[in-house]
Amino acid sequence: MKNKRLLSPKEAAFELGISVKTVHRWDEAGKLRTVRTVGQQRRIPIEEISRLRRQGEGKQRAERCVLYARVSSGQQEQDGNLARQTERLKEAATERDYEVVQVISEQASSLNERRRGMKELLALVGEQAVDVVLVEYPDRLVRFGFSYLEEAFGWMGVRLEVLDPPKQLEQSEELVQDLLTIVTVFAGRAYGHRATGIRKRVQSALAECEQAESAGTKGTEGPDGTGEQDHQTAS
């Protein structure tokens, strides 16, 4: 269904899972609100479709789903990661009784703003040709701004579902994770494949800082087990 507010009787019949004759009959009986074009042709507001569905009218069709899978490197694709990811998404869609209308899989960096598969996905969402977008992890789509993408899809009536949502982190852990992601993104732009090595060095440096901070806190403990800063605060 294209992004429009008025549907033809044929389009409305498809959305409701009924015949065109039933659409005409419901219109004449006042069960379905329609408007007329200049040429006196019937058009059905999209809101009427939603209203009738809420009332349980028409046949409940399976939700249309697009699967999106991505790996960053050719090596990951050769190792079968892309195929495994796609197969897992297909199994999840079957379990949820979705109608898979398209499978998009690609090998591309998340930093690539010209991803063919991503453009294809956005086109489907823009046309309202799907009801659900299913991905394995949030970063398969974007490194940052996943919640914005989720909200934008919602404006088009499309739901974004993740098989493995990120776990809830402590505030400090979340800040560290964000920092690592920022380093990876900018290092990737500047140094390409060497970004992975830079990320590992940053992880190591952060771990050393945490260990040093922990050791420093223990070293300043007073006889009652509180740190020096706690005594200063208390005084």
C-alpha positions as CSV (number, residue, x, y, z in Angstrom):
1,M,0.0,0.0,0.0
2,K,1.4,3.3,-1.0
3,N,1.6,6.2,1.4
4,K,-1.8,7.8,0.7
5,R,-4.9,8.7,2.6
6,L,-7.6,7.5,0.2
7,L,-7.8,3.9,-1.2
8,S,-9.7,2.6,-4.2
9,P,-12.4,-0.1,-3.6
10,K,-9.9,-2.7,-4.9
11,E,-7.2,-1.6,-2.5
12,A,-9.6,-1.4,0.4
13,A,-10.8,-4.9,-0.4
14,F,-7.3,-6.2,-0.3
15,E,-6.5,-4.6,3.0
16,L,-9.6,-6.0,4.6
17,G,-9.5,-9.4,2.9
18,I,-12.9,-9.0,1.4
19,S,-14.3,-8.7,-2.1
20,V,-14.9,-5.4,-4.0
21,K,-18.6,-6.2,-4.1
22,T,-18.6,-6.4,-0.3
23,V,-16.9,-2.9,-0.2
24,H,-19.7,-1.5,-2.3
25,R,-22.4,-3.2,-0.2
26,W,-20.9,-1.9,3.0
27,D,-20.8,1.6,1.5
28,E,-24.5,1.4,0.5
29,A,-25.4,0.1,3.9
30,G,-23.6,2.9,5.7
31,K,-21.2,0.4,7.3
32,L,-18.2,1.9,5.5
33,R,-17.6,5.6,5.1
34,T,-16.5,6.6,1.7
35,V,-15.9,9.9,-0.2
36,R,-16.4,10.7,-3.8
37,T,-13.9,12.1,-6.3
38,V,-14.8,14.7,-8.9
39,G,-15.6,11.9,-11.3
40,Q,-17.9,10.3,-8.6
41,Q,-15.6,7.4,-7.9
42,R,-15.6,5.8,-4.5
43,R,-12.5,6.3,-2.3
44,I,-12.1,4.9,1.2
45,P,-10.1,6.9,3.9
46,I,-7.3,4.8,5.3
47,E,-8.7,5.6,8.8
48,E,-11.8,3.6,7.9
49,I,-9.6,0.5,7.3
50,S,-8.1,0.9,10.7
51,R,-11.5,1.4,12.3
52,L,-13.0,-1.7,10.8
53,R,-9.9,-3.8,11.7
54,R,-10.3,-2.7,15.4
55,Q,-13.9,-3.8,15.3
56,G,-12.9,-7.2,13.9
57,E,-14.4,-6.7,10.5
58,G,-12.8,-8.3,7.5
59,K,-10.3,-11.1,7.6
60,Q,-7.1,-10.7,9.7
61,R,-4.2,-11.1,7.2
62,A,-0.7,-11.9,8.3
63,E,1.5,-9.0,9.0
64,R,3.9,-8.2,6.1
65,C,7.5,-8.5,7.2
66,V,10.9,-7.6,5.7
67,L,14.0,-9.2,7.1
68,Y,17.3,-7.2,7.2
69,A,20.6,-8.9,7.8
70,R,24.1,-7.4,7.5
71,V,27.7,-8.3,8.2
72,S,30.6,-5.8,8.0
73,S,33.3,-7.8,6.2
74,G,33.7,-10.2,3.4
75,Q,35.4,-12.7,5.8
76,Q,32.3,-12.7,8.0
77,E,30.2,-13.5,5.0
78,Q,32.5,-16.3,3.9
79,D,32.4,-17.7,7.4
80,G,28.6,-18.1,7.0
81,N,27.6,-15.4,9.5
82,L,25.3,-13.6,7.0
83,A,23.6,-16.9,6.1
84,R,23.2,-17.9,9.7
85,Q,21.8,-14.4,10.6
86,T,19.3,-14.6,7.7
87,E,18.2,-18.1,8.6
88,R,17.6,-17.1,12.2
89,L,15.4,-14.2,11.1
90,K,13.4,-16.5,8.9
91,E,12.7,-18.9,11.7
92,A,11.7,-16.0,14.0
93,A,9.3,-14.7,11.3
94,T,7.7,-18.1,11.0
95,E,7.2,-18.5,14.7
96,R,5.5,-15.1,14.8
97,D,3.3,-15.9,11.8
98,Y,4.6,-13.1,9.7
99,E,4.4,-13.1,5.9
100,V,7.9,-12.5,4.7
101,V,7.6,-10.2,1.7
102,Q,11.3,-9.5,1.2
103,V,14.7,-10.6,2.6
104,I,17.5,-8.0,2.4
105,S,21.0,-9.2,3.2
106,E,24.2,-7.4,2.5
107,Q,27.9,-7.1,3.3
108,A,28.6,-3.5,4.1
109,S,30.0,-1.3,6.9
110,S,27.4,0.4,9.1
111,L,29.4,3.6,8.4
112,N,28.4,3.3,4.7
113,E,25.6,5.8,4.3
114,R,25.0,4.6,0.7
115,R,24.2,1.0,1.6
116,R,22.1,-0.6,-1.2
117,G,20.1,-2.8,1.2
118,M,19.4,0.1,3.7
119,K,18.1,2.2,0.8
120,E,15.9,-0.6,-0.3
121,L,14.6,-1.1,3.2
122,L,13.8,2.7,3.6
123,A,11.9,2.6,0.3
124,L,9.7,-0.2,1.5
125,V,9.0,1.6,4.7
126,G,8.3,4.8,2.9
127,E,5.8,3.0,0.6
128,Q,4.2,1.4,3.6
129,A,4.7,-1.9,1.8
130,V,5.5,-3.7,5.1
131,D,4.2,-3.8,8.6
132,V,7.2,-5.1,10.5
133,V,11.0,-4.8,10.0
134,L,12.9,-7.7,11.7
135,V,16.6,-7.5,12.6
136,E,18.9,-9.5,14.8
137,Y,20.6,-6.7,16.7
138,P,20.1,-2.9,16.6
139,D,23.6,-2.3,15.2
140,R,22.7,-4.3,12.1
141,L,20.9,-1.2,11.0
142,V,22.7,1.7,12.7
143,R,25.4,2.3,15.3
144,F,23.7,5.3,16.8
145,G,20.1,6.6,16.7
146,F,18.3,3.3,16.7
147,S,15.4,4.8,18.8
148,Y,15.0,7.7,16.3
149,L,14.8,5.2,13.5
150,E,12.2,3.2,15.5
151,E,10.1,6.3,16.0
152,A,10.4,7.4,12.3
153,F,9.2,3.9,11.2
154,G,6.3,4.2,13.6
155,W,5.2,7.3,11.9
156,M,4.7,5.2,8.8
157,G,2.8,2.5,10.7
158,V,5.8,0.1,10.5
159,R,7.1,-1.7,13.6
160,L,10.8,-2.3,14.2
161,E,11.5,-5.5,16.1
162,V,14.9,-6.9,17.4
163,L,15.5,-10.5,18.2
164,D,18.2,-9.7,20.8
165,P,17.5,-6.3,22.4
166,P,20.6,-4.8,24.1
167,K,20.8,-5.6,27.8
168,Q,20.3,-2.8,30.4
169,L,23.6,-1.4,31.4
170,E,24.7,0.6,34.4
171,Q,25.3,4.3,33.6
172,S,29.1,3.9,33.7
173,E,29.0,0.8,31.5
174,E,26.7,2.6,29.0
175,L,29.1,5.6,28.9
176,V,32.0,3.2,28.2
177,Q,30.1,1.4,25.5
178,D,29.1,4.8,23.8
179,L,32.7,5.9,23.9
180,L,33.9,2.7,22.3
181,T,31.3,3.0,19.6
182,I,32.3,6.6,18.9
183,V,36.0,5.6,18.6
184,T,35.1,2.8,16.3
185,V,33.0,5.0,14.1
186,F,35.5,7.8,13.7
187,A,38.5,5.5,13.5
188,G,36.7,3.5,10.9
189,R,36.3,6.6,8.8
190,A,39.9,7.6,9.2
191,Y,41.7,4.2,9.2
192,G,39.4,1.7,7.7
193,H,40.1,-1.9,8.8
194,R,42.6,-0.7,11.4
195,A,39.7,0.6,13.4
196,T,39.3,-2.9,15.1
197,G,42.8,-2.6,16.5
198,I,42.2,0.9,17.8
199,R,39.0,-0.2,19.5
200,K,40.9,-3.0,21.3
201,R,43.6,-0.6,22.5
202,V,40.9,1.8,23.8
203,Q,39.2,-1.1,25.6
204,S,42.5,-2.1,27.2
205,A,43.2,1.5,28.3
206,L,39.7,1.9,29.8
207,A,40.1,-1.4,31.7
208,E,43.5,-0.1,33.1
209,C,41.9,3.1,34.2
210,E,39.1,1.3,36.0
211,Q,41.7,-0.9,37.7
212,A,43.8,2.1,38.7
213,E,40.8,3.9,40.1
214,S,39.8,0.8,42.1
215,A,43.3,0.4,43.5
216,G,43.5,4.2,44.3
217,T,40.2,4.0,46.2
218,K,41.4,1.1,48.3
219,G,44.6,2.9,49.0
220,T,42.9,5.9,50.5
221,E,40.6,3.9,52.8
222,G,40.6,5.0,56.5
223,P,40.6,2.6,59.4
224,D,36.8,2.5,59.4
225,G,36.8,1.3,55.7
226,T,35.6,4.6,54.2
227,G,37.7,6.4,51.6
228,E,39.4,9.7,52.0
229,Q,36.8,11.5,49.9
230,D,34.0,10.1,52.1
231,H,35.7,11.5,55.2
232,Q,36.0,14.9,53.5
233,T,32.4,14.8,52.5
234,A,31.3,13.9,55.9
235,S,33.3,16.7,57.5
